[in-house]
Amino acid sequence: MDQMGVSVYQFSRRAALLETFVDVIICLVPLWLAVMMGLIVGWSWKPRWAGLIWLGMRSKVRFAWTAPPGFGARRLWFAITALSAYPVLKKLWSDYNDPKTMDEDATEPDSKSTDVIPEEWTSLVGKEQAAVTHEDLKNLCHLLEIKDGGPAWQEIMNRSTPTMTYQAWRYEPETGPTAYCSRTVFDDVTPEILKDFFWDDDFRPKWDNMLIYFKTLEECPLTGTMIVHWIRKFPFFCSDREYIIGRRIWESGRTYFCVTKGVPYPSVPKQSKPRRVDLYHSSWRIQAVESRKGDGQLTACEVTLFHNEDMGIPREFAKIGVRQGMWGAVKKVEPGVRAYQIARKSDVPLARGAFMARINTKVPASNLKTQEISSEDAENVVQTSPKIGQGVSWRWLIVGGAVALACGLDRGVVSKALVFGVARRFGKLGKRS
């Protein structure tokens, strides 16, 4: 029976790889279509003096001294280009002269991320492990209690399989990465199995093919707090991502509150590759619920997840990737859970992560009930991130190009207004990212 289960799991894993490849292709199709449309539109709107580019390739001297039509268009073009390129060149020059700047910044601890450690834990818990405290549990409870008057969560998915249901919502704050919430119900599984399943890094690569490296850096035998080092493989057009994650579990009855978040760890300095993800929050509640059979038995298990991270990708592109790959990733979790159930029935000893998942901090249910918070406080729960690409004025590049293009166009006021409108929209997009 076990061999049959393993064979089914291996077959589903091969199918999952094919589905992942299809998801990547589907995600790339809109991007290439956008590029092709941009080339077509750009060629159709090209100014009459655009042919000078071809002449300039043949004769650099002729191109350098031939001014395009229009009052001061050539001078305006070079002036705006120089102003726009200055921040980029300055940033590149500083990185070239001082290549250790990135490593020094990586070793500098973030004072906003450190928490005060209780006195009774001083002799047992390290300084780094204090990053996951009761404040993080309180933030998770706040998110779970937000119902009316909170931020607007937009439903983006509602699907199911014979043994699993999945719902997902999205919330877009004014600043910072997009936040996601999901509710997954697995039939015929216990909260204890799911708790160990998500904590077991040794088993995770069997259902999460993005995890290519993991290592436990520190652990606390008193609270069960762990600090782990992850490297996740991203699609071929992105570099891999590195995570330093602090995690801890609280227990109330048979309900488990699992908190994971990015923490500073000077012993592992940042590198250029893989790219470190500093802002990372992923927390969930696991509890037994009634199954879809409607028999009143708590034989199903519900996982309510809140997740947001700054992967260093523009928000709009990240939303496309999440939307295209969400269901494919979720479908891999369910067969992973079933394979984990089969593995746990054997006499194989527990992995270190699953063993640490059994060390929890017990809290009374009355302590988990917090007062309702306003929408302003709810927005503060979703962590914000610094602006991506500081020092590179992308909006100035877009606006500068639009000004030069509009001055060179000889198509009337409507064409110029259209160019400025498109540039303004892209400028706002870059600001939100």
C-alpha positions as CSV (number, residue, x, y, z in Angstrom):
1,M,0.0,0.0,0.0
2,D,2.9,2.4,0.8
3,Q,4.6,1.6,-2.5
4,M,1.4,2.5,-4.3
5,G,1.2,5.8,-2.5
6,V,4.8,6.6,-3.3
7,S,4.2,5.7,-7.0
8,V,1.2,8.0,-7.1
9,Y,3.2,10.8,-5.5
10,Q,6.1,10.4,-7.9
11,F,3.7,10.5,-10.9
12,S,2.0,13.7,-9.5
13,R,5.4,15.3,-9.0
14,R,6.3,14.8,-12.7
15,A,2.9,16.3,-13.6
16,A,3.6,19.2,-11.3
17,L,6.9,19.9,-13.1
18,L,5.0,20.0,-16.4
19,E,2.4,22.3,-14.9
20,T,5.1,24.6,-13.6
21,F,6.7,24.9,-17.0
22,V,3.3,25.7,-18.6
23,D,2.6,28.3,-15.9
24,V,6.0,30.0,-16.7
25,I,5.2,30.0,-20.5
26,I,1.7,31.4,-19.8
27,C,3.3,34.1,-17.7
28,L,5.8,35.1,-20.4
29,V,3.2,35.3,-23.2
30,P,1.6,38.6,-22.1
31,L,5.1,40.1,-21.6
32,W,6.2,39.2,-25.1
33,L,2.9,40.4,-26.6
34,A,3.4,43.7,-24.8
35,V,6.9,44.0,-26.2
36,M,5.7,43.3,-29.7
37,M,2.8,45.8,-29.4
38,G,5.3,48.3,-28.1
39,L,7.5,47.8,-31.1
40,I,4.6,48.1,-33.5
41,V,3.2,51.2,-31.9
42,G,6.7,52.8,-31.5
43,W,7.5,52.2,-35.2
44,S,4.2,53.6,-36.3
45,W,4.6,56.8,-34.2
46,K,8.3,57.3,-35.0
47,P,9.2,60.9,-35.9
48,R,10.4,61.8,-39.4
49,W,13.9,62.4,-38.2
50,A,14.2,58.8,-36.7
51,G,15.9,57.8,-39.9
52,L,18.9,59.7,-38.7
53,I,19.6,56.8,-36.4
54,W,20.4,54.6,-39.4
55,L,22.4,57.3,-40.9
56,G,24.3,57.8,-37.7
57,M,25.2,54.2,-37.6
58,R,26.8,54.6,-41.0
59,S,28.3,57.9,-40.3
60,K,28.9,59.0,-36.6
61,V,30.1,62.4,-37.6
62,R,27.1,63.1,-39.7
63,F,24.7,62.0,-36.9
64,A,26.5,64.0,-34.2
65,W,26.2,67.3,-36.1
66,T,22.8,66.8,-37.8
67,A,20.1,68.4,-35.6
68,P,16.6,67.0,-35.9
69,P,13.7,69.3,-36.9
70,G,12.1,71.4,-34.2
71,F,13.3,74.2,-32.0
72,G,16.2,73.0,-29.8
73,A,15.1,69.4,-29.9
74,R,18.7,68.1,-30.1
75,R,19.9,70.2,-27.2
76,L,16.8,69.4,-25.1
77,W,17.3,65.7,-25.7
78,F,21.0,65.7,-24.6
79,A,20.3,67.9,-21.6
80,I,17.4,65.7,-20.3
81,T,19.4,62.5,-21.0
82,A,22.4,63.8,-19.0
83,L,20.2,64.8,-16.1
84,S,18.4,61.5,-16.1
85,A,21.6,59.4,-16.4
86,Y,23.5,61.3,-13.6
87,P,21.9,59.3,-10.7
88,V,22.5,56.0,-12.5
89,L,26.2,56.8,-13.3
90,K,26.7,58.1,-9.7
91,K,25.3,54.9,-8.2
92,L,27.4,52.6,-10.5
93,W,30.6,54.7,-9.8
94,S,30.1,54.4,-6.1
95,D,29.5,50.7,-6.3
96,Y,32.7,50.3,-8.4
97,N,34.9,52.3,-6.1
98,D,33.5,50.7,-2.9
99,P,32.4,47.1,-3.5
100,K,32.3,46.4,0.2
101,T,29.5,48.8,0.8
102,M,26.8,46.1,0.3
103,D,28.4,43.7,2.7
104,E,28.8,46.5,5.3
105,D,25.1,47.4,5.0
106,A,24.2,43.7,5.3
107,T,26.0,43.3,8.6
108,E,24.4,46.4,10.1
109,P,21.5,45.3,12.3
110,D,18.1,46.8,11.8
111,S,17.1,48.5,15.0
112,K,13.4,48.5,14.1
113,S,13.3,44.7,13.8
114,T,14.7,43.9,17.2
115,D,12.4,43.2,20.1
116,V,12.9,43.1,23.9
117,I,13.4,39.6,25.3
118,P,11.6,38.6,28.5
119,E,14.0,38.5,31.5
120,E,13.1,34.9,32.4
121,W,14.4,33.8,29.0
122,T,17.7,35.6,29.1
123,S,19.8,32.6,30.1
124,L,18.2,30.3,27.5
125,V,17.3,32.3,24.5
126,G,19.8,34.1,22.2
127,K,19.6,37.7,21.2
128,E,18.7,36.9,17.6
129,Q,15.8,34.5,18.7
130,A,14.0,37.4,20.4
131,A,12.9,38.6,16.9
132,V,9.8,36.4,17.1
133,T,7.8,37.5,20.2
134,H,4.3,37.8,21.5
135,E,4.0,41.0,19.5
136,D,4.0,38.9,16.3
137,L,1.3,36.7,17.7
138,K,-0.7,39.8,18.5
139,N,-0.3,41.0,14.9
140,L,-1.6,37.7,13.6
141,C,-4.6,37.8,15.9
142,H,-5.3,41.3,14.7
143,L,-5.4,40.2,11.1
144,L,-7.6,37.3,11.9
145,E,-10.1,39.5,13.7
146,I,-10.4,42.2,11.0
147,K,-13.9,41.9,9.5
148,D,-15.8,45.2,9.1
149,G,-14.1,48.5,8.7
150,G,-10.8,46.9,7.9
151,P,-8.8,47.1,4.6
152,A,-10.6,45.9,1.5
153,W,-9.5,42.4,0.6
154,Q,-10.2,41.5,-3.1
155,E,-11.0,37.8,-3.8
156,I,-8.7,36.5,-6.5
157,M,-9.3,32.7,-6.4
158,N,-11.9,30.2,-5.2
159,R,-11.2,26.6,-6.3
160,S,-11.5,23.1,-5.0
161,T,-10.6,19.5,-5.5
162,P,-12.3,16.4,-4.1
163,T,-10.3,16.6,-0.9
164,M,-9.4,20.3,-0.6
165,T,-10.9,23.8,-1.0
166,Y,-8.9,27.0,-1.5
167,Q,-9.8,30.7,-1.3
168,A,-7.4,33.6,-1.8
169,W,-7.7,37.3,-1.3
170,R,-5.4,40.3,-2.1
171,Y,-4.9,43.6,-0.4
172,E,-2.8,46.4,-1.9
173,P,-1.5,49.0,0.5
174,E,-0.4,52.4,-0.7
175,T,3.3,51.5,0.0
176,G,5.0,48.2,0.3
177,P,4.4,44.9,-1.3
178,T,1.0,43.3,-1.9
179,A,-0.5,41.3,1.0
180,Y,-2.2,38.0,0.4
181,C,-4.7,36.0,2.6
182,S,-5.8,32.4,1.9
183,R,-8.0,29.8,3.5
184,T,-7.3,26.2,2.7
185,V,-9.3,23.3,4.1
186,F,-7.9,19.8,3.9
187,D,-10.1,16.7,4.4
188,D,-9.1,13.8,6.7
189,V,-6.0,15.4,8.3
190,T,-5.2,16.6,11.8
191,P,-3.8,20.0,12.9
192,E,-0.8,18.2,14.4
193,I,0.2,16.6,11.0
194,L,-0.1,20.0,9.2
195,K,1.9,21.8,11.8
196,D,4.7,19.3,11.5
197,F,4.3,19.3,7.7
198,F,5.0,23.0,7.3
199,W,7.9,23.0,9.7
200,D,9.6,19.9,8.2
201,D,12.4,21.4,6.0
202,D,13.8,17.9,5.2
203,F,10.5,16.9,3.6
204,R,9.6,20.2,2.0
205,P,11.7,19.9,-1.2
206,K,9.6,16.8,-2.1
207,W,6.6,19.1,-2.7
208,D,8.2,22.6,-2.9
209,N,10.7,22.5,-5.8
210,M,11.6,26.2,-5.3
211,L,13.5,25.4,-2.0
212,I,17.0,24.4,-3.1
213,Y,18.9,25.0,0.2
214,F,18.0,25.0,3.9
215,K,19.9,25.1,7.1
216,T,19.0,25.5,10.8
217,L,21.1,28.4,12.2
218,E,19.8,28.4,15.8
219,E,17.0,26.9,17.9
220,C,15.7,27.3,21.4
221,P,14.7,24.2,23.3
222,L,12.5,26.2,25.7
223,T,10.2,28.1,23.2
224,G,10.7,26.1,20.0
225,T,11.9,29.2,18.3
226,M,14.1,28.5,15.2
227,I,16.2,30.6,12.9
228,V,16.6,29.0,9.5
229,H,18.5,29.9,6.3
230,W,16.6,29.3,3.0
231,I,17.5,29.8,-0.6
232,R,14.7,29.6,-3.1
233,K,15.0,29.2,-6.8
234,F,13.1,31.7,-8.9
235,P,12.2,31.5,-12.6
236,F,15.1,31.8,-15.1
237,F,14.5,35.5,-15.6
238,C,15.1,36.3,-11.9
239,S,18.0,35.5,-9.6
240,D,17.6,33.2,-6.6
241,R,16.3,34.6,-3.3
242,E,17.8,34.2,0.1
243,Y,15.8,34.2,3.4
244,I,16.8,34.4,7.1
245,I,13.6,33.3,8.8
246,G,12.7,33.3,12.5
247,R,9.7,31.1,13.3
248,R,7.8,30.0,16.3
249,I,4.5,28.2,17.2
250,W,1.9,29.1,19.8
251,E,-0.8,26.6,20.9
252,S,-4.3,27.1,22.3
253,G,-6.1,23.8,22.6
254,R,-5.7,22.2,19.2
255,T,-5.4,25.5,17.4
256,Y,-1.9,26.4,16.4
257,F,-0.6,29.9,15.5
258,C,2.6,29.7,13.4
259,V,4.6,32.8,12.8
260,T,7.5,33.1,10.4
261,K,9.2,36.3,9.4
262,G,12.5,37.7,8.1
263,V,15.0,38.5,10.9
264,P,18.5,40.2,10.9
265,Y,21.4,37.8,11.3
266,P,24.8,39.4,11.1
267,S,26.6,36.0,11.1
268,V,25.3,35.4,7.5
269,P,26.2,38.6,5.6
270,K,24.4,39.7,2.5
271,Q,25.8,38.9,-1.0
272,S,25.1,40.1,-4.4
273,K,23.7,36.7,-5.4
274,P,21.4,35.2,-4.2
275,R,19.4,38.3,-3.3
276,R,18.4,38.7,0.3
277,V,14.7,39.2,1.1
278,D,14.6,41.3,4.2
279,L,10.9,42.0,4.4
280,Y,9.2,38.7,4.8
281,H,6.1,37.9,6.8
282,S,4.2,34.6,6.5
283,S,1.9,33.5,9.4
284,W,-1.0,31.1,9.6
285,R,-3.5,29.6,12.0
286,I,-4.2,25.8,11.9
287,Q,-7.4,24.5,13.4
288,A,-9.8,21.5,13.1
289,V,-13.1,22.2,11.3
290,E,-16.1,20.3,10.2
291,S,-15.7,18.4,7.0
292,R,-17.7,19.0,3.8
293,K,-19.7,15.8,4.6
294,G,-21.7,17.8,7.1
295,D,-21.7,15.0,9.7
296,G,-20.6,17.3,12.5
297,Q,-17.2,15.7,12.9
298,L,-14.1,17.8,13.0
299,T,-12.2,15.6,10.6
300,A,-11.0,18.4,8.3
301,C,-8.3,21.0,9.0
302,E,-8.3,24.7,8.1
303,V,-5.2,26.8,7.4
304,T,-5.7,30.6,7.3
305,L,-2.5,32.2,5.9
306,F,-1.4,35.9,5.8
307,H,1.7,36.5,3.6
308,N,3.6,39.4,2.2
309,E,7.2,39.8,1.1
310,D,9.3,42.2,-0.9
311,M,11.0,40.0,-3.5
312,G,12.6,43.0,-5.3
313,I,10.2,42.7,-8.2
314,P,7.9,45.5,-9.4
315,R,4.4,45.1,-7.9
316,E,2.6,44.7,-11.2
317,F,4.9,42.0,-12.4
318,A,4.8,40.2,-9.0
319,K,1.0,40.2,-9.2
320,I,1.0,38.6,-12.7
321,G,3.4,35.9,-11.5
322,V,1.4,35.2,-8.3
323,R,-1.9,35.1,-10.3
324,Q,-0.5,32.7,-12.9
325,G,1.3,30.4,-10.5
326,M,-0.9,30.4,-7.4
327,W,-3.1,27.5,-8.2
328,G,-0.3,25.4,-9.6
329,A,1.6,25.9,-6.4
330,V,-1.4,25.1,-4.2
331,K,-2.1,21.9,-6.1
332,K,1.3,20.6,-5.1
333,V,0.7,21.1,-1.4
334,E,-2.2,18.7,-1.2
335,P,-0.4,15.6,-2.6
336,G,2.6,16.6,-0.4
337,V,0.3,16.4,2.7
338,R,-1.0,13.0,1.7
339,A,2.6,11.7,1.1
340,Y,3.6,13.1,4.5
341,Q,0.8,11.3,6.1
342,I,2.0,8.0,4.6
343,A,5.6,8.8,5.7
344,R,4.6,9.5,9.3
345,K,2.9,6.1,9.5
346,S,6.2,4.4,9.1
347,D,8.9,4.0,11.7
348,V,11.1,6.7,10.3
349,P,12.4,9.1,13.0
350,L,11.1,12.6,13.1
351,A,13.2,15.3,11.2
352,R,14.6,18.1,13.3
353,G,12.1,20.6,12.1
354,A,9.1,18.4,12.9
355,F,10.6,17.7,16.3
356,M,10.9,21.4,17.0
357,A,7.3,22.0,15.9
358,R,6.2,20.0,18.9
359,I,7.8,22.5,21.3
360,N,5.1,25.2,21.5
361,T,4.2,28.1,23.8
362,K,0.8,27.5,25.3
363,V,-1.5,30.5,25.6
364,P,-5.1,30.6,26.9
365,A,-7.9,31.3,24.4
366,S,-8.9,34.4,26.4
367,N,-5.5,36.0,25.8
368,L,-5.9,35.6,22.0
369,K,-9.0,37.8,21.9
370,T,-8.0,41.4,21.2
371,Q,-10.0,44.5,20.7
372,E,-11.0,45.4,17.1
373,I,-8.6,47.8,15.5
374,S,-9.4,50.6,13.0
375,S,-8.5,50.4,9.4
376,E,-5.5,52.7,10.0
377,D,-4.1,50.2,12.6
378,A,-4.9,47.4,10.2
379,E,-2.7,49.0,7.5
380,N,0.1,49.2,10.0
381,V,0.0,45.4,10.5
382,V,0.9,44.9,6.9
383,Q,4.5,45.8,7.0
384,T,5.8,48.3,4.5
385,S,9.1,48.2,2.7
386,P,11.6,50.8,1.5
387,K,11.4,52.0,-2.1
388,I,13.0,49.6,-4.6
389,G,15.9,51.0,-6.6
390,Q,16.8,54.0,-4.5
391,G,19.3,56.3,-6.3
392,V,18.0,55.4,-9.8
393,S,15.4,57.9,-11.0
394,W,13.4,55.7,-13.3
395,R,10.5,58.3,-13.5
396,W,12.9,61.0,-14.7
397,L,14.1,58.7,-17.4
398,I,10.5,58.0,-18.6
399,V,9.5,61.7,-18.4
400,G,12.7,62.9,-20.0
401,G,12.2,60.4,-22.9
402,A,8.6,61.6,-23.3
403,V,9.7,65.3,-23.5
404,A,12.3,64.6,-26.1
405,L,10.0,62.4,-28.1
406,A,7.2,65.0,-28.0
407,C,9.5,67.8,-29.1
408,G,10.6,65.7,-32.1
409,L,7.2,64.6,-33.2
410,D,5.5,66.6,-35.9
411,R,2.0,65.2,-35.4
412,G,0.2,68.0,-33.6
413,V,-1.0,68.6,-30.1
414,V,-3.0,65.3,-29.8
415,S,0.1,63.1,-30.4
416,K,2.1,65.1,-27.8
417,A,-0.7,64.8,-25.2
418,L,-0.9,61.1,-25.8
419,V,2.8,60.6,-25.3
420,F,2.7,62.6,-22.0
421,G,-0.3,60.7,-20.8
422,V,1.4,57.3,-21.4
423,A,4.6,58.6,-19.6
424,R,2.5,59.8,-16.7
425,R,0.8,56.4,-16.3
426,F,4.2,54.6,-16.3
427,G,5.6,57.1,-13.9
428,K,2.8,56.4,-11.4
429,L,3.3,52.7,-11.9
430,G,7.0,53.1,-11.1
431,K,6.1,55.1,-8.0
432,R,3.7,52.4,-6.7
433,S,6.4,49.7,-7.3
